[in-house]
């Protein structure tokens, strides 16, 4: 069961209850899109107590970051599983209570299944150089990098 995801969201909302989550994954050719900031489509998956109950693809457009983040909030997104994400976008999402699992790669269904079953990202799907801690990399960061991964 996805206790990690559920407990984190329930605590964040102060409810202590398990609820249906809406997970958003930016998609590109059946895979997790490499960059959330420029992804134009999101796969929205509703998960209730570790089971997928529905899925659909929604356009988020190509506007400015605040517009894209507002669109995700309006869609009811509570968790984002993505590739790289700028620090600016990650902070905006977090400020709205949206949990971000960055630096993920792979086939959408495999990544989604691993996160839902384990309640946390599976290291098999981490991007190279990412060790599971947001904002950190295993190797030295290059100049000009201001996001996760």
C-alpha positions in Angstrom: 0.0 0.0 0.0 1.2 3.5 -0.7 1.4 4.6 2.9 4.2 7.1 2.3 2.3 9.1 -0.3 -0.9 9.0 1.6 0.5 9.9 5.0 2.5 12.8 3.6 -0.5 14.3 1.9 -2.9 13.7 4.8 -0.4 15.3 7.2 0.1 18.2 4.8 -3.7 18.8 4.7 -4.0 18.3 8.5 -6.7 15.7 8.0 -4.9 12.5 9.0 -7.3 10.6 6.7 -6.5 8.5 3.6 -8.0 10.1 0.5 -8.0 9.8 -3.2 -4.9 11.3 -4.7 -4.6 12.8 -8.1 -1.1 12.1 -9.5 0.2 14.1 -12.4 3.0 12.8 -14.7 4.2 14.9 -17.6 4.3 12.5 -20.6 6.3 12.3 -23.8 6.0 9.2 -26.1 4.8 6.9 -23.2 7.7 8.0 -20.9 8.0 10.5 -18.1 8.8 13.7 -19.9 12.4 14.8 -19.2 11.5 18.4 -18.2 8.3 19.3 -16.3 8.6 23.1 -16.9 8.0 22.7 -20.7 5.7 19.7 -20.7 2.4 20.5 -22.5 0.5 17.3 -21.4 0.0 15.7 -18.1 -1.3 12.2 -17.4 -3.7 12.5 -14.5 -4.2 9.4 -12.5 -6.6 9.1 -9.6 -5.4 6.6 -6.9 -7.5 5.5 -4.0 -5.9 3.3 -1.3 -3.2 2.1 -3.6 -5.5 1.4 -6.5 -5.8 3.3 -9.8 -9.5 4.4 -10.3 -9.2 6.6 -13.3 -6.7 8.2 -15.7 -6.9 10.9 -18.4 -4.5 13.2 -20.3 -4.9 16.9 -19.9 -3.2 19.8 -21.7 -1.5 22.4 -19.4 -0.6 24.7 -22.3 2.7 26.4 -22.9 2.2 29.6 -20.9 4.4 31.0 -18.1 5.2 28.9 -15.1 2.6 30.6 -12.8 -0.1 29.8 -15.3 1.0 26.2 -15.6 1.2 25.7 -11.9 -2.2 27.3 -11.4 -3.6 24.9 -14.1 -2.2 21.9 -12.1 -3.8 23.2 -9.0 -7.1 23.8 -10.7 -7.0 20.2 -12.0 -6.7 19.0 -8.3 -3.2 17.6 -8.6 -1.8 16.5 -5.2 1.4 14.7 -6.4 3.7 15.3 -9.4 6.1 12.6 -10.6 8.5 14.2 -13.1 11.9 14.4 -14.6 13.8 17.6 -14.1 12.0 20.6 -12.6 13.3 24.1 -12.1 13.6 25.2 -8.5 11.2 28.0 -9.2 8.4 25.7 -10.4 9.1 23.2 -7.5 8.7 26.0 -5.0 5.5 27.2 -6.6 4.0 23.7 -6.5 5.1 23.1 -2.9 3.6 26.4 -1.8 0.2 25.0 -3.1 0.7 21.8 -1.2 1.6 19.7 -4.2 4.2 17.0 -3.4 6.9 16.7 -6.1 8.9 13.6 -6.8 11.5 14.9 -9.2 14.3 13.3 -11.2 12.3 10.2 -12.3 12.6 8.5 -15.7 11.2 5.6 -17.5 8.0 4.2 -18.9 5.0 6.0 -17.3 3.2 2.8 -16.2 6.3 1.3 -14.6 7.2 4.5 -12.7 3.6 5.1 -11.6 3.2 1.5 -10.4 6.4 1.6 -8.4 5.5 4.8 -6.6 1.9 3.8 -5.9 3.0 0.3 -4.5 5.9 1.5 -2.5 4.6 5.0 -1.5 7.9 6.5 -2.5 10.0 6.7 -5.7 11.9 3.6 -6.6 15.7 4.3 -7.1 15.6 2.1 -10.3 13.8 5.0 -11.9 16.0 7.9 -10.7 17.8 9.9 -13.3 21.6 9.4 -13.4 23.4 11.3 -10.7 20.3 11.7 -8.5 20.4 10.1 -5.0 16.8 10.7 -3.9 17.3 13.9 -2.0 15.7 17.0 -3.6 18.2 19.6 -4.7 21.2 17.3 -4.4 23.2 15.3 -6.8 25.8 12.6 -6.3 28.3 14.4 -8.5 29.3 18.1 -8.5 26.8 20.5 -9.9 27.6 22.4 -13.0 27.4 26.2 -13.0 24.0 27.6 -14.1 22.0 24.7 -12.8 19.1 25.9 -10.7 16.7 22.9 -10.6 16.5 19.4 -9.4 18.5 16.9 -11.4 
